[in-house]
Amino acid sequence: MKTRLKRAIKALQEASGFIRSLLGKAMRLRIVPELTFFYDNSLVEGMRMSNLVTSVVKHDEERRVNPDDSKED
């Protein structure tokens, strides 16, 4: 996965000039800012945090339904 990601970022960086020219034409800009590409981990991290919250809520609901069966951790 990491090599695939690195190759994708490298390809985007190599094509940044072409992408800038397309953006400039599409947006009718004379000056187009420099583009930088990097992997954004926020979606993966957000999903991980959401799963943690879901797990805790599920555990809490189970404890509420069966208070005698739960153990304190």
N, CA, C and O atoms as a Maestro MAE file, in Angstrom:
{
 s_m_m2io_version
 :::
 2.0.0
}

f_m_ct {
 s_m_title
 :::
 protein
 m_atom[292] {
  # First column is atom index #
  i_m_mmod_type
  r_m_x_coord
  r_m_y_coord
  r_m_z_coord
  i_m_residue_number
  s_m_chain_name
  s_m_pdb_residue_name
  s_m_pdb_atom_name
  i_m_atomic_number
  :::
  1 25 0.823 -1.197 0.000 1 A "MET " " N  " 7
  2 3 0.000 0.000 0.000 1 A "MET " " CA " 6
  3 2 0.864 1.257 0.000 1 A "MET " " C  " 6
  4 15 0.568 2.211 -0.720 1 A "MET " " O  " 8
  5 25 1.920 1.265 0.795 2 A "LYS " " N  " 7
  6 3 2.763 2.450 0.873 2 A "LYS " " CA " 6
  7 2 3.462 2.735 -0.451 2 A "LYS " " C  " 6
  8 15 3.579 3.893 -0.851 2 A "LYS " " O  " 8
  9 25 3.928 1.687 -1.136 3 A "THR " " N  " 7
  10 3 4.597 1.922 -2.417 3 A "THR " " CA " 6
  11 2 3.600 2.441 -3.441 3 A "THR " " C  " 6
  12 15 3.940 3.288 -4.267 3 A "THR " " O  " 8
  13 25 2.377 1.940 -3.393 4 A "ARG " " N  " 7
  14 3 1.337 2.419 -4.311 4 A "ARG " " CA " 6
  15 2 1.044 3.897 -4.043 4 A "ARG " " C  " 6
  16 15 0.898 4.687 -4.976 4 A "ARG " " O  " 8
  17 25 0.962 4.256 -2.783 5 A "LEU " " N  " 7
  18 3 0.718 5.637 -2.390 5 A "LEU " " CA " 6
  19 2 1.862 6.538 -2.833 5 A "LEU " " C  " 6
  20 15 1.633 7.620 -3.375 5 A "LEU " " O  " 8
  21 25 3.094 6.093 -2.604 6 A "LYS " " N  " 7
  22 3 4.258 6.883 -3.006 6 A "LYS " " CA " 6
  23 2 4.291 7.088 -4.514 6 A "LYS " " C  " 6
  24 15 4.606 8.178 -4.991 6 A "LYS " " O  " 8
  25 25 3.961 6.028 -5.269 7 A "ARG " " N  " 7
  26 3 3.943 6.148 -6.730 7 A "ARG " " CA " 6
  27 2 2.869 7.127 -7.189 7 A "ARG " " C  " 6
  28 15 3.084 7.899 -8.124 7 A "ARG " " O  " 8
  29 25 1.717 7.094 -6.534 8 A "ALA " " N  " 7
  30 3 0.628 7.999 -6.904 8 A "ALA " " CA " 6
  31 2 1.010 9.452 -6.638 8 A "ALA " " C  " 6
  32 15 0.769 10.325 -7.472 8 A "ALA " " O  " 8
  33 25 1.602 9.708 -5.481 9 A "ILE " " N  " 7
  34 3 2.015 11.071 -5.144 9 A "ILE " " CA " 6
  35 2 3.103 11.541 -6.094 9 A "ILE " " C  " 6
  36 15 3.084 12.688 -6.541 9 A "ILE " " O  " 8
  37 25 4.045 10.672 -6.406 10 A "LYS " " N  " 7
  38 3 5.110 11.029 -7.340 10 A "LYS " " CA " 6
  39 2 4.531 11.358 -8.715 10 A "LYS " " C  " 6
  40 15 4.957 12.321 -9.353 10 A "LYS " " O  " 8
  41 25 3.567 10.564 -9.173 11 A "ALA " " N  " 7
  42 3 2.941 10.816 -10.476 11 A "ALA " " CA " 6
  43 2 2.211 12.154 -10.474 11 A "ALA " " C  " 6
  44 15 2.283 12.903 -11.448 11 A "ALA " " O  " 8
  45 25 1.513 12.454 -9.392 12 A "LEU " " N  " 7
  46 3 0.821 13.739 -9.299 12 A "LEU " " CA " 6
  47 2 1.810 14.902 -9.284 12 A "LEU " " C  " 6
  48 15 1.577 15.927 -9.925 12 A "LEU " " O  " 8
  49 25 2.907 14.744 -8.557 13 A "GLN " " N  " 7
  50 3 3.916 15.799 -8.508 13 A "GLN " " CA " 6
  51 2 4.536 16.025 -9.882 13 A "GLN " " C  " 6
  52 15 4.778 17.164 -10.282 13 A "GLN " " O  " 8
  53 25 4.791 14.939 -10.597 14 A "GLU " " N  " 7
  54 3 5.371 15.066 -11.929 14 A "GLU " " CA " 6
  55 2 4.393 15.698 -12.913 14 A "GLU " " C  " 6
  56 15 4.810 16.354 -13.868 14 A "GLU " " O  " 8
  57 25 3.107 15.506 -12.687 15 A "ALA " " N  " 7
  58 3 2.092 16.064 -13.584 15 A "ALA " " CA " 6
  59 2 1.568 17.416 -13.103 15 A "ALA " " C  " 6
  60 15 0.635 17.959 -13.694 15 A "ALA " " O  " 8
  61 25 2.149 17.960 -12.048 16 A "SER " " N  " 7
  62 3 1.614 19.192 -11.471 16 A "SER " " CA " 6
  63 2 1.630 20.357 -12.453 16 A "SER " " C  " 6
  64 15 0.715 21.180 -12.439 16 A "SER " " O  " 8
  65 25 2.636 20.443 -13.295 17 A "GLY " " N  " 7
  66 3 2.673 21.515 -14.294 17 A "GLY " " CA " 6
  67 2 1.504 21.421 -15.260 17 A "GLY " " C  " 6
  68 15 0.853 22.420 -15.563 17 A "GLY " " O  " 8
  69 25 1.247 20.225 -15.733 18 A "PHE " " N  " 7
  70 3 0.120 20.004 -16.646 18 A "PHE " " CA " 6
  71 2 -1.206 20.293 -15.949 18 A "PHE " " C  " 6
  72 15 -2.092 20.923 -16.527 18 A "PHE " " O  " 8
  73 25 -1.339 19.833 -14.715 19 A "ILE " " N  " 7
  74 3 -2.572 20.070 -13.955 19 A "ILE " " CA " 6
  75 2 -2.764 21.561 -13.717 19 A "ILE " " C  " 6
  76 15 -3.883 22.066 -13.808 19 A "ILE " " O  " 8
  77 25 -1.684 22.265 -13.416 20 A "ARG " " N  " 7
  78 3 -1.760 23.719 -13.230 20 A "ARG " " CA " 6
  79 2 -2.233 24.409 -14.494 20 A "ARG " " C  " 6
  80 15 -3.052 25.327 -14.435 20 A "ARG " " O  " 8
  81 25 -1.718 23.970 -15.647 21 A "SER " " N  " 7
  82 3 -2.141 24.603 -16.899 21 A "SER " " CA " 6
  83 2 -3.625 24.344 -17.159 21 A "SER " " C  " 6
  84 15 -4.334 25.239 -17.618 21 A "SER " " O  " 8
  85 25 -4.098 23.142 -16.874 22 A "LEU " " N  " 7
  86 3 -5.525 22.847 -17.037 22 A "LEU " " CA " 6
  87 2 -6.378 23.688 -16.085 22 A "LEU " " C  " 6
  88 15 -7.426 24.204 -16.475 22 A "LEU " " O  " 8
  89 25 -5.928 23.821 -14.846 23 A "LEU " " N  " 7
  90 3 -6.657 24.646 -13.882 23 A "LEU " " CA " 6
  91 2 -6.701 26.104 -14.324 23 A "LEU " " C  " 6
  92 15 -7.735 26.765 -14.229 23 A "LEU " " O  " 8
  93 25 -5.575 26.587 -14.803 24 A "GLY " " N  " 7
  94 3 -5.510 27.974 -15.260 24 A "GLY " " CA " 6
  95 2 -6.475 28.243 -16.397 24 A "GLY " " C  " 6
  96 15 -7.137 29.281 -16.422 24 A "GLY " " O  " 8
  97 25 -6.560 27.317 -17.337 25 A "LYS " " N  " 7
  98 3 -7.487 27.475 -18.464 25 A "LYS " " CA " 6
  99 2 -8.938 27.342 -18.008 25 A "LYS " " C  " 6
  100 15 -9.791 28.133 -18.410 25 A "LYS " " O  " 8
  101 25 -9.219 26.346 -17.171 26 A "ALA " " N  " 7
  102 3 -10.593 26.109 -16.725 26 A "ALA " " CA " 6
  103 2 -11.114 27.248 -15.857 26 A "ALA " " C  " 6
  104 15 -12.298 27.583 -15.909 26 A "ALA " " O  " 8
  105 25 -10.233 27.840 -15.063 27 A "MET " " N  " 7
  106 3 -10.652 28.902 -14.154 27 A "MET " " CA " 6
  107 2 -10.325 30.284 -14.697 27 A "MET " " C  " 6
  108 15 -10.616 31.294 -14.057 27 A "MET " " O  " 8
  109 25 -9.727 30.326 -15.864 28 A "ARG " " N  " 7
  110 3 -9.326 31.584 -16.512 28 A "ARG " " CA " 6
  111 2 -8.433 32.424 -15.602 28 A "ARG " " C  " 6
  112 15 -8.689 33.604 -15.361 28 A "ARG " " O  " 8
  113 25 -7.395 31.789 -15.112 29 A "LEU " " N  " 7
  114 3 -6.431 32.463 -14.245 29 A "LEU " " CA " 6
  115 2 -5.145 32.723 -15.007 29 A "LEU " " C  " 6
  116 15 -4.689 31.875 -15.774 29 A "LEU " " O  " 8
  117 25 -4.568 33.880 -14.800 30 A "ARG " " N  " 7
  118 3 -3.254 34.143 -15.394 30 A "ARG " " CA " 6
  119 2 -2.162 33.532 -14.538 30 A "ARG " " C  " 6
  120 15 -1.167 33.020 -15.050 30 A "ARG " " O  " 8
  121 25 -2.356 33.590 -13.245 31 A "ILE " " N  " 7
  122 3 -1.370 33.040 -12.309 31 A "ILE " " CA " 6
  123 2 -2.046 31.932 -11.506 31 A "ILE " " C  " 6
  124 15 -3.059 32.151 -10.842 31 A "ILE " " O  " 8
  125 25 -1.466 30.753 -11.581 32 A "VAL " " N  " 7
  126 3 -2.002 29.601 -10.846 32 A "VAL " " CA " 6
  127 2 -1.011 29.256 -9.737 32 A "VAL " " C  " 6
  128 15 0.182 29.106 -10.001 32 A "VAL " " O  " 8
  129 25 -1.487 29.131 -8.511 33 A "PRO " " N  " 7
  130 3 -0.579 28.788 -7.411 33 A "PRO " " CA " 6
  131 2 0.103 27.436 -7.635 33 A "PRO " " C  " 6
  132 15 -0.399 26.580 -8.363 33 A "PRO " " O  " 8
  133 25 1.237 27.274 -7.000 34 A "GLU " " N  " 7
  134 3 1.952 25.997 -7.071 34 A "GLU " " CA " 6
  135 2 1.125 24.933 -6.353 34 A "GLU " " C  " 6
  136 15 0.541 25.191 -5.301 34 A "GLU " " O  " 8
  137 25 1.084 23.755 -6.928 35 A "LEU " " N  " 7
  138 3 0.325 22.654 -6.344 35 A "LEU " " CA " 6
  139 2 1.256 21.734 -5.564 35 A "LEU " " C  " 6
  140 15 2.366 21.433 -6.003 35 A "LEU " " O  " 8
  141 25 0.789 21.297 -4.410 36 A "THR " " N  " 7
  142 3 1.530 20.296 -3.645 36 A "THR " " CA " 6
  143 2 0.577 19.146 -3.344 36 A "THR " " C  " 6
  144 15 -0.605 19.355 -3.071 36 A "THR " " O  " 8
  145 25 1.103 17.946 -3.396 37 A "PHE " " N  " 7
  146 3 0.305 16.753 -3.168 37 A "PHE " " CA " 6
  147 2 0.897 15.975 -2.002 37 A "PHE " " C  " 6
  148 15 2.110 15.781 -1.912 37 A "PHE " " O  " 8
  149 25 0.018 15.538 -1.117 38 A "PHE " " N  " 7
  150 3 0.442 14.729 0.018 38 A "PHE " " CA " 6
  151 2 -0.727 13.864 0.459 38 A "PHE " " C  " 6
  152 15 -1.880 14.150 0.137 38 A "PHE " " O  " 8
  153 25 -0.425 12.818 1.188 39 A "TYR " " N  " 7
  154 3 -1.457 11.912 1.685 39 A "TYR " " CA " 6
  155 2 -2.115 12.523 2.911 39 A "TYR " " C  " 6
  156 15 -1.437 12.910 3.863 39 A "TYR " " O  " 8
  157 25 -3.422 12.605 2.882 40 A "ASP " " N  " 7
  158 3 -4.191 13.142 4.001 40 A "ASP " " CA " 6
  159 2 -4.790 11.978 4.784 40 A "ASP " " C  " 6
  160 15 -5.681 11.283 4.295 40 A "ASP " " O  " 8
  161 25 -4.305 11.776 5.976 41 A "ASN " " N  " 7
  162 3 -4.703 10.655 6.822 41 A "ASN " " CA " 6
  163 2 -5.971 10.944 7.630 41 A "ASN " " C  " 6
  164 15 -6.418 10.085 8.391 41 A "ASN " " O  " 8
  165 25 -6.554 12.125 7.480 42 A "SER " " N  " 7
  166 3 -7.663 12.507 8.357 42 A "SER " " CA " 6
  167 2 -8.900 11.637 8.171 42 A "SER " " C  " 6
  168 15 -9.603 11.378 9.148 42 A "SER " " O  " 8
  169 25 -9.192 11.178 6.967 43 A "LEU " " N  " 7
  170 3 -10.360 10.322 6.756 43 A "LEU " " CA " 6
  171 2 -10.184 8.982 7.470 43 A "LEU " " C  " 6
  172 15 -11.106 8.496 8.126 43 A "LEU " " O  " 8
  173 25 -9.009 8.397 7.340 44 A "VAL " " N  " 7
  174 3 -8.732 7.117 8.004 44 A "VAL " " CA " 6
  175 2 -8.780 7.291 9.520 44 A "VAL " " C  " 6
  176 15 -9.342 6.456 10.229 44 A "VAL " " O  " 8
  177 25 -8.197 8.361 10.004 45 A "GLU " " N  " 7
  178 3 -8.190 8.620 11.447 45 A "GLU " " CA " 6
  179 2 -9.605 8.892 11.949 45 A "GLU " " C  " 6
  180 15 -9.972 8.441 13.034 45 A "GLU " " O  " 8
  181 25 -10.394 9.617 11.182 46 A "GLY " " N  " 7
  182 3 -11.784 9.877 11.552 46 A "GLY " " CA " 6
  183 2 -12.600 8.606 11.618 46 A "GLY " " C  " 6
  184 15 -13.419 8.434 12.521 46 A "GLY " " O  " 8
  185 25 -12.382 7.712 10.663 47 A "MET " " N  " 7
  186 3 -13.090 6.430 10.671 47 A "MET " " CA " 6
  187 2 -12.682 5.594 11.879 47 A "MET " " C  " 6
  188 15 -13.521 4.938 12.497 47 A "MET " " O  " 8
  189 25 -11.397 5.618 12.215 48 A "ARG " " N  " 7
  190 3 -10.909 4.875 13.380 48 A "ARG " " CA " 6
  191 2 -11.566 5.401 14.658 48 A "ARG " " C  " 6
  192 15 -12.010 4.625 15.504 48 A "ARG " " O  " 8
  193 25 -11.621 6.719 14.783 49 A "MET " " N  " 7
  194 3 -12.232 7.321 15.971 49 A "MET " " CA " 6
  195 2 -13.731 7.020 16.029 49 A "MET " " C  " 6
  196 15 -14.272 6.757 17.103 49 A "MET " " O  " 8
  197 25 -14.395 7.059 14.884 50 A "SER " " N  " 7
  198 3 -15.821 6.735 14.833 50 A "SER " " CA " 6
  199 2 -16.070 5.293 15.273 50 A "SER " " C  " 6
  200 15 -17.020 5.018 16.006 50 A "SER " " O  " 8
  201 25 -15.216 4.378 14.826 51 A "ASN " " N  " 7
  202 3 -15.339 2.975 15.235 51 A "ASN " " CA " 6
  203 2 -15.124 2.810 16.736 51 A "ASN " " C  " 6
  204 15 -15.806 2.015 17.383 51 A "ASN " " O  " 8
  205 25 -14.176 3.563 17.285 52 A "LEU " " N  " 7
  206 3 -13.947 3.506 18.734 52 A "LEU " " CA " 6
  207 2 -15.175 3.987 19.503 52 A "LEU " " C  " 6
  208 15 -15.587 3.360 20.479 52 A "LEU " " O  " 8
  209 25 -15.753 5.093 19.063 53 A "VAL " " N  " 7
  210 3 -16.942 5.628 19.729 53 A "VAL " " CA " 6
  211 2 -18.094 4.636 19.622 53 A "VAL " " C  " 6
  212 15 -18.794 4.390 20.604 53 A "VAL " " O  " 8
  213 25 -18.296 4.066 18.439 54 A "THR " " N  " 7
  214 3 -19.359 3.076 18.245 54 A "THR " " CA " 6
  215 2 -19.165 1.885 19.168 54 A "THR " " C  " 6
  216 15 -20.123 1.385 19.758 54 A "THR " " O  " 8
  217 25 -17.926 1.433 19.291 55 A "SER " " N  " 7
  218 3 -17.620 0.300 20.160 55 A "SER " " CA " 6
  219 2 -17.929 0.622 21.618 55 A "SER " " C  " 6
  220 15 -18.503 -0.201 22.331 55 A "SER " " O  " 8
  221 25 -17.553 1.805 22.055 56 A "VAL " " N  " 7
  222 3 -17.797 2.205 23.444 56 A "VAL " " CA " 6
  223 2 -19.294 2.335 23.701 56 A "VAL " " C  " 6
  224 15 -19.782 1.898 24.744 56 A "VAL " " O  " 8
  225 25 -20.025 2.926 22.767 57 A "VAL " " N  " 7
  226 3 -21.473 3.078 22.935 57 A "VAL " " CA " 6
  227 2 -22.142 1.710 22.992 57 A "VAL " " C  " 6
  228 15 -23.033 1.488 23.812 57 A "VAL " " O  " 8
  229 25 -21.718 0.796 22.128 58 A "LYS " " N  " 7
  230 3 -22.284 -0.556 22.128 58 A "LYS " " CA " 6
  231 2 -22.010 -1.246 23.466 58 A "LYS " " C  " 6
  232 15 -22.900 -1.866 24.047 58 A "LYS " " O  " 8
  233 25 -20.780 -1.132 23.944 59 A "HIS " " N  " 7
  234 3 -20.407 -1.733 25.227 59 A "HIS " " CA " 6
  235 2 -21.238 -1.127 26.358 59 A "HIS " " C  " 6
  236 15 -21.695 -1.843 27.250 59 A "HIS " " O  " 8
  237 25 -21.430 0.179 26.320 60 A "ASP " " N  " 7
  238 3 -22.215 0.860 27.345 60 A "ASP " " CA " 6
  239 2 -23.673 0.400 27.312 60 A "ASP " " C  " 6
  240 15 -24.280 0.185 28.362 60 A "ASP " " O  " 8
  241 25 -24.231 0.250 26.119 61 A "GLU " " N  " 7
  242 3 -25.611 -0.238 25.989 61 A "GLU " " CA " 6
  243 2 -25.740 -1.655 26.545 61 A "GLU " " C  " 6
  244 15 -26.719 -1.969 27.223 61 A "GLU " " O  " 8
  245 25 -24.764 -2.502 26.262 62 A "GLU " " N  " 7
  246 3 -24.790 -3.877 26.778 62 A "GLU " " CA " 6
  247 2 -24.739 -3.884 28.302 62 A "GLU " " C  " 6
  248 15 -25.424 -4.681 28.943 62 A "GLU " " O  " 8
  249 25 -23.942 -3.016 28.872 63 A "ARG " " N  " 7
  250 3 -23.847 -2.925 30.334 63 A "ARG " " CA " 6
  251 2 -25.152 -2.418 30.932 63 A "ARG " " C  " 6
  252 15 -25.548 -2.841 32.018 63 A "ARG " " O  " 8
  253 25 -25.816 -1.515 30.226 64 A "ARG " " N  " 7
  254 3 -27.068 -0.961 30.722 64 A "ARG " " CA " 6
  255 2 -28.185 -2.009 30.689 64 A "ARG " " C  " 6
  256 15 -29.024 -2.058 31.589 64 A "ARG " " O  " 8
  257 25 -28.190 -2.845 29.645 65 A "VAL " " N  " 7
  258 3 -29.211 -3.882 29.507 65 A "VAL " " CA " 6
  259 2 -28.975 -5.010 30.503 65 A "VAL " " C  " 6
  260 15 -29.925 -5.516 31.100 65 A "VAL " " O  " 8
  261 25 -27.722 -5.408 30.688 66 A "ASN " " N  " 7
  262 3 -27.361 -6.511 31.586 66 A "ASN " " CA " 6
  263 2 -26.368 -6.028 32.641 66 A "ASN " " C  " 6
  264 15 -25.184 -6.354 32.555 66 A "ASN " " O  " 8
  265 25 -26.816 -5.266 33.626 67 A "PRO " " N  " 7
  266 3 -25.857 -4.713 34.599 67 A "PRO " " CA " 6
  267 2 -25.181 -5.770 35.467 67 A "PRO " " C  " 6
  268 15 -24.067 -5.546 35.941 67 A "PRO " " O  " 8
  269 25 -25.821 -6.908 35.685 68 A "ASP " " N  " 7
  270 3 -25.228 -7.956 36.520 68 A "ASP " " CA " 6
  271 2 -24.142 -8.731 35.797 68 A "ASP " " C  " 6
  272 15 -23.247 -9.288 36.435 68 A "ASP " " O  " 8
  273 25 -24.209 -8.775 34.461 69 A "ASP " " N  " 7
  274 3 -23.252 -9.553 33.674 69 A "ASP " " CA " 6
  275 2 -21.959 -8.806 33.396 69 A "ASP " " C  " 6
  276 15 -20.973 -9.419 32.989 69 A "ASP " " O  " 8
  277 25 -21.940 -7.501 33.606 70 A "SER " " N  " 7
  278 3 -20.752 -6.724 33.239 70 A "SER " " CA " 6
  279 2 -19.704 -6.783 34.338 70 A "SER " " C  " 6
  280 15 -20.009 -6.948 35.519 70 A "SER " " O  " 8
  281 25 -18.465 -6.644 33.908 71 A "LYS " " N  " 7
  282 3 -17.341 -6.601 34.832 71 A "LYS " " CA " 6
  283 2 -16.674 -5.246 34.695 71 A "LYS " " C  " 6
  284 15 -16.603 -4.697 33.596 71 A "LYS " " O  " 8
  285 25 -16.196 -4.714 35.774 72 A "GLU " " N  " 7
  286 3 -15.440 -3.475 35.718 72 A "GLU " " CA " 6
  287 2 -14.048 -3.768 35.197 72 A "GLU " " C  " 6
  288 15 -13.375 -4.671 35.695 72 A "GLU " " O  " 8
  289 25 -13.609 -3.011 34.197 73 A "ASP " " N  " 7
  290 3 -12.267 -3.206 33.607 73 A "ASP " " CA " 6
  291 2 -11.252 -2.335 34.281 73 A "ASP " " C  " 6
  292 15 -10.075 -2.364 33.920 73 A "ASP " " O  " 8
  :::
 }
 m_bond[291] {
  # First column is bond index #
  i_m_from
  i_m_to
  i_m_order
  :::
  1 1 2 1
  2 2 3 1
  3 3 4 2
  4 3 5 1
  5 5 6 1
  6 6 7 1
  7 7 8 2
  8 7 9 1
  9 9 10 1
  10 10 11 1
  11 11 12 2
  12 11 13 1
  13 13 14 1
  14 14 15 1
  15 15 16 2
  16 15 17 1
  17 17 18 1
  18 18 19 1
  19 19 20 2
  20 19 21 1
  21 21 22 1
  22 22 23 1
  23 23 24 2
  24 23 25 1
  25 25 26 1
  26 26 27 1
  27 27 28 2
  28 27 29 1
  29 29 30 1
  30 30 31 1
  31 31 32 2
  32 31 33 1
  33 33 34 1
  34 34 35 1
  35 35 36 2
  36 35 37 1
  37 37 38 1
  38 38 39 1
  39 39 40 2
  40 39 41 1
  41 41 42 1
  42 42 43 1
  43 43 44 2
  44 43 45 1
  45 45 46 1
  46 46 47 1
  47 47 48 2
  48 47 49 1
  49 49 50 1
  50 50 51 1
  51 51 52 2
  52 51 53 1
  53 53 54 1
  54 54 55 1
  55 55 56 2
  56 55 57 1
  57 57 58 1
  58 58 59 1
  59 59 60 2
  60 59 61 1
  61 61 62 1
  62 62 63 1
  63 63 64 2
  64 63 65 1
  65 65 66 1
  66 66 67 1
  67 67 68 2
  68 67 69 1
  69 69 70 1
  70 70 71 1
  71 71 72 2
  72 71 73 1
  73 73 74 1
  74 74 75 1
  75 75 76 2
  76 75 77 1
  77 77 78 1
  78 78 79 1
  79 79 80 2
  80 79 81 1
  81 81 82 1
  82 82 83 1
  83 83 84 2
  84 83 85 1
  85 85 86 1
  86 86 87 1
  87 87 88 2
  88 87 89 1
  89 89 90 1
  90 90 91 1
  91 91 92 2
  92 91 93 1
  93 93 94 1
  94 94 95 1
  95 95 96 2
  96 95 97 1
  97 97 98 1
  98 98 99 1
  99 99 100 2
  100 99 101 1
  101 101 102 1
  102 102 103 1
  103 103 104 2
  104 103 105 1
  105 105 106 1
  106 106 107 1
  107 107 108 2
  108 107 109 1
  109 109 110 1
  110 110 111 1
  111 111 112 2
  112 111 113 1
  113 113 114 1
  114 114 115 1
  115 115 116 2
  116 115 117 1
  117 117 118 1
  118 118 119 1
  119 119 120 2
  120 119 121 1
  121 121 122 1
  122 122 123 1
  123 123 124 2
  124 123 125 1
  125 125 126 1
  126 126 127 1
  127 127 128 2
  128 127 129 1
  129 129 130 1
  130 130 131 1
  131 131 132 2
  132 131 133 1
  133 133 134 1
  134 134 135 1
  135 135 136 2
  136 135 137 1
  137 137 138 1
  138 138 139 1
  139 139 140 2
  140 139 141 1
  141 141 142 1
  142 142 143 1
  143 143 144 2
  144 143 145 1
  145 145 146 1
  146 146 147 1
  147 147 148 2
  148 147 149 1
  149 149 150 1
  150 150 151 1
  151 151 152 2
  152 151 153 1
  153 153 154 1
  154 154 155 1
  155 155 156 2
  156 155 157 1
  157 157 158 1
  158 158 159 1
  159 159 160 2
  160 159 161 1
  161 161 162 1
  162 162 163 1
  163 163 164 2
  164 163 165 1
  165 165 166 1
  166 166 167 1
  167 167 168 2
  168 167 169 1
  169 169 170 1
  170 170 171 1
  171 171 172 2
  172 171 173 1
  173 173 174 1
  174 174 175 1
  175 175 176 2
  176 175 177 1
  177 177 178 1
  178 178 179 1
  179 179 180 2
  180 179 181 1
  181 181 182 1
  182 182 183 1
  183 183 184 2
  184 183 185 1
  185 185 186 1
  186 186 187 1
  187 187 188 2
  188 187 189 1
  189 189 190 1
  190 190 191 1
  191 191 192 2
  192 191 193 1
  193 193 194 1
  194 194 195 1
  195 195 196 2
  196 195 197 1
  197 197 198 1
  198 198 199 1
  199 199 200 2
  200 199 201 1
  201 201 202 1
  202 202 203 1
  203 203 204 2
  204 203 205 1
  205 205 206 1
  206 206 207 1
  207 207 208 2
  208 207 209 1
  209 209 210 1
  210 210 211 1
  211 211 212 2
  212 211 213 1
  213 213 214 1
  214 214 215 1
  215 215 216 2
  216 215 217 1
  217 217 218 1
  218 218 219 1
  219 219 220 2
  220 219 221 1
  221 221 222 1
  222 222 223 1
  223 223 224 2
  224 223 225 1
  225 225 226 1
  226 226 227 1
  227 227 228 2
  228 227 229 1
  229 229 230 1
  230 230 231 1
  231 231 232 2
  232 231 233 1
  233 233 234 1
  234 234 235 1
  235 235 236 2
  236 235 237 1
  237 237 238 1
  238 238 239 1
  239 239 240 2
  240 239 241 1
  241 241 242 1
  242 242 243 1
  243 243 244 2
  244 243 245 1
  245 245 246 1
  246 246 247 1
  247 247 248 2
  248 247 249 1
  249 249 250 1
  250 250 251 1
  251 251 252 2
  252 251 253 1
  253 253 254 1
  254 254 255 1
  255 255 256 2
  256 255 257 1
  257 257 258 1
  258 258 259 1
  259 259 260 2
  260 259 261 1
  261 261 262 1
  262 262 263 1
  263 263 264 2
  264 263 265 1
  265 265 266 1
  266 266 267 1
  267 267 268 2
  268 267 269 1
  269 269 270 1
  270 270 271 1
  271 271 272 2
  272 271 273 1
  273 273 274 1
  274 274 275 1
  275 275 276 2
  276 275 277 1
  277 277 278 1
  278 278 279 1
  279 279 280 2
  280 279 281 1
  281 281 282 1
  282 282 283 1
  283 283 284 2
  284 283 285 1
  285 285 286 1
  286 286 287 1
  287 287 288 2
  288 287 289 1
  289 289 290 1
  290 290 291 1
  291 291 292 2
  :::
 }
}
